[in-house]
Amino acid sequence: MTAMHVGLLAGLVLGAAAAIGGFSAFLISLLVGVVGLVIGRIVDGDLAVGDLFGRGRDR
C-alpha cells in the first residue's frame, strides 16, 4: 500500500468518525477523504504542491 492509499483510507476513517449521521456525514467523509488523497499523493511525489496552486513547472 502506498502513502496515497494510506492517506485516503485515513481520511475516510477520520471523516466517518467525525461526522455521524445522514447526508452531511457522507459529504464530510468525502471531503476529508479527498484531503487525505491529496496529502498522500504529495508524500508519494506524484503531485507537486505548486500544481495545486496553479504554478506550472514552465515558469
MIFIFI-101555 format. One record per residue: residue number from 1; residue in one letter; x, y, z of N, C-alpha, C in turn. Coordinates in steps of 0.001 Angstrom, whole numbers. Example, Ala and Ser with C-alpha at 12.3 -4.5 7.8 and 13.67 -1.06 7.14 Angstrom:
% MIFIFI-101555
<atom pos="1" code="A" n_X="13190" n_Y="-5690" n_Z="7800" ca_X="12300" ca_Y="-4500" ca_Z="7800" c_X="13200" c_Y="-3300" c_Z="7800"/>
<atom pos="2" code="S" n_X="12850" n_Y="-2250" n_Z="7080" ca_X="13670" ca_Y="-1060" ca_Z="7140" c_X="12900" c_Y="30" c_Z="7870"/>
END
This chain:
% MIFIFI-101555
<atom pos="1" code="M" n_X="833" n_Y="-1170" n_Z="0" ca_X="0" ca_Y="0" ca_Z="0" c_X="882" c_Y="1239" c_Z="0"/>
<atom pos="2" code="T" n_X="563" n_Y="2153" n_Z="-894" ca_X="1364" ca_Y="3374" ca_Z="-983" c_X="854" c_Y="4403" c_Z="25"/>
<atom pos="3" code="A" n_X="1610" n_Y="5475" n_Z="163" ca_X="1203" ca_Y="6546" ca_Z="1064" c_X="-97" c_Y="7185" c_Z="594"/>
<atom pos="4" code="M" n_X="-342" n_Y="7178" n_Z="-722" ca_X="-1583" ca_Y="7709" ca_Z="-1243" c_X="-2771" c_Y="6898" c_Z="-731"/>
<atom pos="5" code="H" n_X="-2650" n_Y="5572" n_Z="-756" ca_X="-3724" ca_Y="4715" ca_Z="-265" c_X="-3927" c_Y="4881" c_Z="1239"/>
<atom pos="6" code="V" n_X="-2846" n_Y="4982" n_Z="1959" ca_X="-2940" ca_Y="5165" ca_Z="3412" c_X="-3598" c_Y="6500" c_Z="3739"/>
<atom pos="7" code="G" n_X="-3223" n_Y="7544" n_Z="3009" ca_X="-3815" ca_Y="8857" ca_Z="3231" c_X="-5296" c_Y="8872" c_Z="2931"/>
<atom pos="8" code="L" n_X="-5698" n_Y="8212" n_Z="1843" ca_X="-7111" ca_Y="8143" ca_Z="1511" c_X="-7882" c_Y="7370" c_Z="2566"/>
<atom pos="9" code="L" n_X="-7351" n_Y="6247" n_Z="2971" ca_X="-8020" ca_Y="5430" ca_Z="3988" c_X="-8128" c_Y="6168" c_Z="5316"/>
<atom pos="10" code="A" n_X="-7057" n_Y="6809" n_Z="5725" ca_X="-7078" ca_Y="7559" ca_Z="6985" c_X="-8077" c_Y="8707" c_Z="6920"/>
<atom pos="11" code="G" n_X="-8124" n_Y="9400" n_Z="5802" ca_X="-9064" ca_Y="10498" ca_Z="5657" c_X="-10502" c_Y="10023" c_Z="5718"/>
<atom pos="12" code="L" n_X="-10788" n_Y="8906" n_Z="5062" ca_X="-12149" ca_Y="8381" ca_Z="5084" c_X="-12563" c_Y="7911" c_Z="6476"/>
<atom pos="13" code="V" n_X="-11645" n_Y="7251" n_Z="7173" ca_X="-11963" ca_Y="6772" ca_Z="8521" c_X="-12161" c_Y="7941" c_Z="9473"/>
<atom pos="14" code="L" n_X="-11288" n_Y="8935" n_Z="9407" ca_X="-11431" ca_Y="10094" ca_Z="10281" c_X="-12693" c_Y="10887" c_Z="9965"/>
<atom pos="15" code="G" n_X="-13009" n_Y="11000" n_Z="8699" ca_X="-14219" ca_Y="11707" ca_Z="8318" c_X="-15461" c_Y="11002" c_Z="8806"/>
<atom pos="16" code="A" n_X="-15483" n_Y="9678" n_Z="8687" ca_X="-16638" ca_Y="8912" ca_Z="9154" c_X="-16759" c_Y="8983" c_Z="10676"/>
<atom pos="17" code="A" n_X="-15635" n_Y="8983" n_Z="11361" ca_X="-15670" ca_Y="9062" ca_Z="12815" c_X="-16094" c_Y="10449" c_Z="13298"/>
<atom pos="18" code="A" n_X="-15727" n_Y="11476" n_Z="12546" ca_X="-16031" ca_Y="12842" ca_Z="12962" c_X="-17474" c_Y="13232" c_Z="12677"/>
<atom pos="19" code="A" n_X="-18044" n_Y="12636" n_Z="11648" ca_X="-19403" ca_Y="13046" ca_Z="11257" c_X="-20305" c_Y="11823" c_Z="11213"/>
<atom pos="20" code="I" n_X="-21182" n_Y="11730" n_Z="12185" ca_X="-22086" ca_Y="10584" ca_Z="12234" c_X="-23484" c_Y="11100" c_Z="11923"/>
<atom pos="21" code="G" n_X="-24050" n_Y="10551" n_Z="10857" ca_X="-25444" ca_Y="10848" ca_Z="10586" c_X="-25726" c_Y="11475" c_Z="9240"/>
<atom pos="22" code="G" n_X="-26493" n_Y="10786" n_Z="8419" ca_X="-27099" ca_Y="11331" ca_Z="7220" c_X="-26169" c_Y="11732" c_Z="6098"/>
<atom pos="23" code="F" n_X="-26721" n_Y="12599" n_Z="5260" ca_X="-26008" ca_Y="13036" ca_Z="4061" c_X="-24814" c_Y="13906" c_Z="4398"/>
<atom pos="24" code="S" n_X="-24902" n_Y="14657" n_Z="5486" ca_X="-23783" ca_Y="15516" ca_Z="5872" c_X="-22558" c_Y="14674" c_Z="6236"/>
<atom pos="25" code="A" n_X="-22774" n_Y="13502" n_Z="6823" ca_X="-21657" ca_Y="12618" ca_Z="7143" c_X="-20976" c_Y="12143" c_Z="5866"/>
<atom pos="26" code="F" n_X="-21768" n_Y="11853" n_Z="4838" ca_X="-21202" ca_Y="11456" ca_Z="3550" c_X="-20342" c_Y="12567" c_Z="2970"/>
<atom pos="27" code="L" n_X="-20853" n_Y="13789" n_Z="2982" ca_X="-20104" ca_Y="14904" ca_Z="2402" c_X="-18826" c_Y="15193" c_Z="3171"/>
<atom pos="28" code="I" n_X="-18894" n_Y="15143" n_Z="4494" ca_X="-17696" ca_Y="15391" ca_Z="5293" c_X="-16669" c_Y="14289" c_Z="5070"/>
<atom pos="29" code="S" n_X="-17109" n_Y="13033" n_Z="5009" ca_X="-16197" ca_Y="11923" ca_Z="4750" c_X="-15555" c_Y="12051" c_Z="3378"/>
<atom pos="30" code="L" n_X="-16350" n_Y="12459" n_Z="2398" ca_X="-15820" ca_Y="12652" ca_Z="1051" c_X="-14774" c_Y="13755" c_Z="1034"/>
<atom pos="31" code="L" n_X="-15057" n_Y="14858" n_Z="1693" ca_X="-14119" ca_Y="15980" ca_Z="1734" c_X="-12815" c_Y="15596" c_Z="2432"/>
<atom pos="32" code="V" n_X="-12920" n_Y="14959" n_Z="3579" ca_X="-11722" ca_Y="14558" ca_Z="4322" c_X="-10953" c_Y="13479" c_Z="3550"/>
<atom pos="33" code="G" n_X="-11667" n_Y="12606" n_Z="2842" ca_X="-11015" ca_Y="11597" ca_Z="2011" c_X="-10222" c_Y="12213" c_Z="883"/>
<atom pos="34" code="V" n_X="-10776" n_Y="13238" n_Z="265" ca_X="-10066" ca_Y="13922" ca_Z="-819" c_X="-8822" c_Y="14624" c_Z="-278"/>
<atom pos="35" code="V" n_X="-8938" n_Y="15237" n_Z="885" ca_X="-7769" ca_Y="15875" ca_Z="1502" c_X="-6697" c_Y="14828" c_Z="1804"/>
<atom pos="36" code="G" n_X="-7103" n_Y="13686" n_Z="2337" ca_X="-6146" ca_Y="12609" ca_Z="2603" c_X="-5501" c_Y="12090" c_Z="1330"/>
<atom pos="37" code="L" n_X="-6271" n_Y="11996" n_Z="258" ca_X="-5740" ca_Y="11551" ca_Z="-1027" c_X="-4693" c_Y="12518" c_Z="-1555"/>
<atom pos="38" code="V" n_X="-4986" n_Y="13808" n_Z="-1483" ca_X="-4043" ca_Y="14824" ca_Z="-1963" c_X="-2763" c_Y="14795" c_Z="-1139"/>
<atom pos="39" code="I" n_X="-2888" n_Y="14697" n_Z="171" ca_X="-1699" ca_Y="14640" ca_Z="1029" c_X="-887" c_Y="13383" c_Z="733"/>
<atom pos="40" code="G" n_X="-1561" n_Y="12263" n_Z="529" ca_X="-865" ca_Y="11023" ca_Z="194" c_X="-133" c_Y="11112" c_Z="-1131"/>
<atom pos="41" code="R" n_X="-750" n_Y="11758" n_Z="-2121" ca_X="-86" ca_Y="11905" ca_Z="-3422" c_X="1122" c_Y="12827" c_Z="-3320"/>
<atom pos="42" code="I" n_X="1033" n_Y="13859" n_Z="-2476" ca_X="2177" ca_Y="14750" ca_Z="-2278" c_X="3321" c_Y="13991" c_Z="-1620"/>
<atom pos="43" code="V" n_X="3005" n_Y="13159" n_Z="-615" ca_X="4032" ca_Y="12380" ca_Z="76" c_X="4680" c_Y="11382" c_Z="-887"/>
<atom pos="44" code="D" n_X="3887" n_Y="10766" n_Z="-1770" ca_X="4422" ca_Y="9816" ca_Z="-2756" c_X="5261" c_Y="10500" c_Z="-3814"/>
<atom pos="45" code="G" n_X="5075" n_Y="11795" n_Z="-3996" ca_X="5801" ca_Y="12512" ca_Z="-5028" c_X="5076" c_Y="12536" c_Z="-6360"/>
<atom pos="46" code="D" n_X="3817" n_Y="12091" n_Z="-6386" ca_X="3040" ca_Y="12089" ca_Z="-7618" c_X="2435" c_Y="13454" c_Z="-7919"/>
<atom pos="47" code="L" n_X="2385" n_Y="14323" n_Z="-6933" ca_X="1746" ca_Y="15625" ca_Z="-7081" c_X="2633" c_Y="16660" c_Z="-6413"/>
<atom pos="48" code="A" n_X="2930" n_Y="17730" n_Z="-7136" ca_X="3726" ca_Y="18816" ca_Z="-6573" c_X="2791" c_Y="19842" c_Z="-5943"/>
<atom pos="49" code="V" n_X="3242" n_Y="20452" n_Z="-4874" ca_X="2414" ca_Y="21437" ca_Z="-4178" c_X="2120" c_Y="22615" c_Z="-5100"/>
<atom pos="50" code="G" n_X="3065" n_Y="22976" n_Z="-5960" ca_X="2855" ca_Y="24063" ca_Z="-6906" c_X="1746" c_Y="23776" c_Z="-7895"/>
<atom pos="51" code="D" n_X="1495" n_Y="22513" n_Z="-8206" ca_X="409" ca_Y="22148" ca_Z="-9117" c_X="-948" c_Y="22483" c_Z="-8525"/>
<atom pos="52" code="L" n_X="-1061" n_Y="22435" n_Z="-7211" ca_X="-2339" ca_Y="22727" ca_Z="-6561" c_X="-2698" c_Y="24204" c_Z="-6642"/>
<atom pos="53" code="F" n_X="-1696" n_Y="25059" n_Z="-6689" ca_X="-1934" ca_Y="26495" ca_Z="-6676" c_X="-1777" c_Y="27137" c_Z="-8046"/>
<atom pos="54" code="G" n_X="-1683" n_Y="26326" n_Z="-9093" ca_X="-1661" ca_Y="26843" ca_Z="-10445" c_X="-291" c_Y="27198" c_Z="-10970"/>
<atom pos="55" code="R" n_X="724" n_Y="27003" n_Z="-10205" ca_X="2063" ca_Y="27289" ca_Z="-10697" c_X="2567" c_Y="26097" c_Z="-11490"/>
<atom pos="56" code="G" n_X="2816" n_Y="26338" n_Z="-12743" ca_X="3338" ca_Y="25264" ca_Z="-13582" c_X="4849" c_Y="25163" c_Z="-13461"/>
<atom pos="57" code="R" n_X="5387" n_Y="24115" n_Z="-14010" ca_X="6840" ca_Y="23932" ca_Z="-13991" c_X="7511" c_Y="24743" c_Z="-15096"/>
<atom pos="58" code="D" n_X="6691" n_Y="25412" n_Z="-15927" ca_X="7217" ca_Y="26169" ca_Z="-17047" c_X="7889" c_Y="27451" c_Z="-16603"/>
<atom pos="59" code="R" n_X="7488" n_Y="27988" n_Z="-15488" ca_X="7979" ca_Y="29307" ca_Z="-15080" c_X="9341" c_Y="29277" c_Z="-14523"/>
END
